[in-house]
Amino acid sequence: MKNTQLSFLFFFSVKLLLSQIDTLIVYSPVMDKSISNLVITPKDYSIQGERLPVLYLLHGAGGYFSNWMFRVPEIEEYANDYNIIIVCPDGNKTSWYLDSPIDPKSQYETFICEELVKAVDENYATVNNKKGRAITGLSMGGHGALYLAFRHQDIWGAAGSMSGGVDIRPFASSWNIDEVLGSYAEHKSNWEGNTVINMTHLLNGELEIIFDCGSDDFFAEVNQALHEKLVFAEIPHEYSVRPGAHNWAYWRNSIRHHLLFFKHFFEQD
């Protein structure tokens, strides 16, 4: 991970009935560019005077920072119902939320873990420790959420994945992953070292984990394999398979299960 300078922030806010939605633009020194991120706060956020837990919600391949809001507008209500802050980062279309070993312009692990978390904590009334942070996402974002949380258990206390690409190796020719890792044939170590299923040895027993996948999803087998590996290693987690495919209908339902899981996590003493 690279040392970074203090980020420069700019805000554009839109007041809505149930909550406030901000577009938080964070300058990333490590990539030398400004990145847009959606921040949803409850309607009484500005007057209730308490620090709130934060859920980081990641988009999938080909998505963008406001993807979740446009596809599942109910998340605005969920921020209010659960009294949490929801942050939707922009992970570029196919960054896979990692620091690319071949492309210095794609350093999204550093951006989210060092630059964005710091910016959110400095500019919102957050519970600014891992007991007040959770992260989840869909597809590429499911991979990203577990990837970041497994590698940074000092930052996140709970993590999830919805239809996540938790083993990217079988999909070496898909979704431009080779643009951030290089080709599998020439850079096998990059693929082996940056796939979630190979990172379970990093778990310290403190991270609370939830993940699921639709029974008709092309990621169903790799999710089942991750579940079996965690069971064998006796690592606690919540895993489920429900009817559904790799689509927004499934994720619209799945996010509700994740929010309940994180609610229990945030309410722990």
C-alpha positions in Angstrom: 0.0 0.0 0.0 1.3 3.4 -0.8 1.6 6.5 1.4 -0.9 9.2 0.5 -1.5 12.9 1.1 -4.6 14.4 2.6 -7.4 14.2 0.1 -9.2 17.4 -1.1 -13.0 17.1 -1.0 -15.8 18.8 -2.8 -19.5 18.3 -2.0 -22.7 18.5 -4.0 -25.8 17.8 -2.0 -29.4 17.0 -3.0 -32.1 17.1 -0.3 -34.7 14.4 -0.5 -37.7 13.5 1.6 -36.2 10.5 3.3 -32.5 11.3 3.4 -29.8 13.4 2.1 -27.8 12.2 -0.8 -24.3 13.7 -1.4 -21.9 13.3 -4.2 -18.6 13.3 -2.4 -15.7 13.9 -4.8 -12.4 12.8 -3.4 -9.1 13.6 -4.9 -6.9 10.5 -5.0 -3.2 11.3 -4.8 -2.2 7.7 -5.5 -4.0 7.9 -8.9 -3.8 11.6 -9.4 -7.5 12.0 -10.2 -10.8 13.0 -8.5 -13.3 10.2 -7.9 -17.1 10.5 -7.3 -18.7 8.6 -4.5 -22.4 8.6 -3.3 -23.1 9.1 0.4 -26.6 8.6 1.8 -27.4 9.9 5.3 -30.6 9.5 7.2 -33.1 12.3 7.2 -32.4 13.3 10.8 -28.6 12.9 10.4 -27.9 16.6 10.8 -29.9 17.1 14.0 -29.6 13.9 15.9 -26.1 14.6 17.0 -24.8 11.0 17.2 -22.1 9.1 15.3 -23.5 6.6 12.9 -22.1 3.3 11.5 -21.2 3.2 7.8 -21.9 0.6 5.2 -19.7 0.7 2.1 -21.7 -0.7 -0.9 -19.7 -1.7 -4.0 -21.0 -1.9 -7.6 -20.2 -4.6 -10.1 -18.2 -4.7 -13.3 -19.4 -2.0 -15.8 -21.1 -0.1 -13.0 -20.5 3.3 -11.5 -20.9 5.0 -8.1 -24.6 5.8 -8.4 -25.5 2.4 -9.8 -27.0 1.1 -6.6 -29.1 4.2 -6.1 -30.6 4.1 -9.6 -31.2 0.3 -9.7 -32.3 -0.1 -6.1 -33.7 3.3 -4.9 -34.9 1.7 -1.8 -31.4 2.0 -0.3 -32.4 5.6 0.5 -35.1 4.2 2.7 -32.8 1.6 4.2 -30.3 4.3 5.3 -33.2 5.9 7.2 -34.7 2.7 8.5 -31.4 1.4 9.9 -30.0 4.8 10.8 -26.8 4.2 9.0 -24.6 6.0 6.5 -24.3 4.3 3.1 -21.3 5.0 0.9 -21.2 3.9 -2.7 -17.7 4.3 -4.1 -16.8 4.5 -7.7 -14.6 1.5 -8.4 -14.1 2.3 -12.1 -15.8 -0.2 -14.5 -13.4 -3.1 -14.0 -10.9 -2.3 -11.3 -11.8 -5.3 -9.2 -11.1 -3.0 -6.2 -7.4 -4.0 -6.0 -4.1 -2.2 -6.5 -3.1 -3.3 -10.0 0.5 -4.6 -10.1 0.7 -3.7 -13.8 -1.3 -0.4 -14.0 -0.3 2.5 -11.6 -3.5 4.3 -12.6 -5.7 1.6 -11.1 -5.0 1.6 -7.4 -8.5 1.1 -5.9 -7.4 -0.8 -2.7 -5.4 2.2 -1.6 -8.1 4.6 -2.7 -10.9 3.0 -0.7 -8.9 1.8 2.4 -6.7 4.9 2.9 -8.2 7.8 1.0 -12.0 7.3 1.0 -12.4 5.9 4.5 -10.4 8.8 5.8 -12.4 11.3 3.8 -15.7 9.9 5.0 -14.7 9.8 8.7 -13.4 13.4 8.5 -16.5 14.8 6.9 -19.4 12.8 8.4 -20.3 11.9 12.0 -19.2 8.3 11.8 -18.3 5.5 14.2 -14.8 5.7 13.0 -13.5 2.3 13.8 -14.1 -1.2 12.6 -17.0 -1.8 14.9 -18.8 0.9 13.0 -17.8 -0.2 9.4 -19.1 -2.9 7.1 -18.6 -3.5 3.4 -20.5 -5.5 0.8 -21.2 -5.5 -2.9 -22.4 -7.4 -5.9 -20.5 -9.4 -8.5 -17.1 -7.6 -8.9 -18.1 -5.6 -5.8 -18.7 -8.9 -3.9 -15.1 -9.9 -4.7 -14.0 -6.4 -3.8 -15.8 -6.3 -0.5 -14.3 -9.6 0.8 -10.9 -8.8 -0.8 -10.6 -5.5 1.0 -12.1 -6.8 4.3 -9.9 -9.9 4.4 -6.8 -7.8 3.8 -7.8 -5.0 6.2 -9.5 -6.4 9.2 -8.4 -3.4 11.2 -10.7 -1.2 9.0 -13.8 -3.4 8.6 -15.5 -5.5 11.2 -18.1 -7.1 8.9 -18.1 -8.0 5.2 -20.4 -9.5 2.7 -20.7 -10.5 -1.0 -23.7 -10.9 -3.2 -23.1 -13.1 -6.3 -19.4 -12.3 -5.9 -16.6 -13.4 -8.1 -14.9 -14.9 -5.1 -12.5 -16.9 -7.4 -11.5 -15.0 -10.4 -9.2 -17.7 -11.9 -11.9 -19.6 -13.8 -12.8 -16.3 -15.5 -9.4 -15.2 -16.7 -10.7 -14.1 -20.1 -13.7 -12.2 -18.8 -14.6 -8.7 -17.7 -11.1 -7.2 -18.5 -9.6 -8.6 -15.4 -6.3 -9.1 -17.3 -6.1 -5.3 -17.7 -5.4 -5.0 -13.9 -3.6 -8.4 -13.3 -2.0 -9.2 -16.7 -2.7 -12.3 -18.6 -3.1 -15.5 -16.5 -0.5 -17.3 -18.7 2.2 -14.6 -18.1 1.2 -13.4 -14.6 -0.1 -16.4 -12.8 1.1 -15.2 -9.4 -0.9 -12.0 -9.7 -4.1 -14.1 -10.2 -3.3 -16.6 -7.4 -2.4 -13.8 -5.0 -5.4 -11.6 -5.7 -8.3 -14.0 -5.6 -10.5 -14.1 -2.5 -10.7 -17.8 -2.2 -6.9 -17.9 -1.6 -7.1 -15.3 1.2 -8.9 -17.2 3.9 -5.6 -17.8 5.8 -5.6 -14.0 6.5 -8.8 -14.3 8.6 -8.2 -13.7 12.3 -11.6 -14.9 13.6 -12.9 -11.4 14.2 -14.4 -10.5 10.8 -18.1 -11.2 10.6 -18.9 -12.6 7.1 -22.1 -13.0 5.0 -22.3 -14.1 1.4 -24.8 -15.6 -0.9 -25.4 -16.5 -4.6 -28.3 -17.4 -6.8 -28.7 -21.0 -7.7 -28.7 -20.1 -11.4 -25.7 -17.8 -11.2 -22.5 -18.4 -13.1 -20.6 -17.7 -9.9 -22.6 -20.3 -7.9 -19.8 -22.9 -8.0 -17.0 -20.6 -6.8 -19.2 -19.3 -3.9 -20.0 -22.9 -2.9 -16.3 -23.7 -3.0 -15.5 -20.7 -0.7 -18.2 -21.8 1.7 -16.8 -25.3 1.9 -13.3 -24.0 2.4 -14.4 -21.8 5.3 -16.3 -24.7 6.8 -13.3 -26.9 6.6 -11.2 -24.2 8.3 -13.9 -23.7 10.9 -14.2 -20.0 10.1 -17.7 -18.7 11.2 -19.8 -17.2 8.4 -23.3 -17.0 7.1 -23.8 -18.5 3.6 -27.0 -19.0 1.6 -28.1 -20.1 -1.8 -31.4 -18.8 -3.0 -33.3 -19.1 -6.3 -32.1 -16.5 -8.8 -29.6 -15.5 -11.4 -26.9 -12.8 -11.8 -29.3 -9.8 -12.0 -30.7 -6.8 -10.1 -33.9 -8.7 -9.1 -31.6 -11.0 -7.1 -29.5 -8.2 -5.6 -32.5 -6.1 -4.7 -33.6 -9.0 -2.5 -30.1 -9.9 -1.3 -29.3 -6.5 0.1 -32.1 -6.7 2.6 -30.6 -9.9 4.1 -27.2 -8.2 4.3 -28.6 -5.1 6.0 -30.2 -7.3 8.7 -26.9 -9.0 9.2 -25.0 -5.7 9.5 -27.7 -4.3 11.8 -27.0 -7.1 14.3 -23.3 -6.4 13.9 -23.6 -2.7 14.5 -25.7 -3.2 17.6 -23.2 -5.4 19.4 -21.5 -4.0 22.5 
